[in-house]
Amino acid sequence: MRRWNIFVLLVFISCCLLVKEFVSTSLNSSNIFISSKHFAH
């Protein structure tokens, strides 16, 4: 059971890192898109 918990923790941490990476890159690439959306509103 403990081993399973450790595995889940590892998966969770890697998922968090992936999401952080994806969010940072998408924010960098879509800054113009977001600002244009704000201007549209």
Summary of the structure (lengths in Angstrom):
residues: 41
radius of gyration: 17.0
end to end distance: 51.7
largest distance: 52.7
contacts: 73
relative contact order: 0.09
helix: 93%
strand: 0%
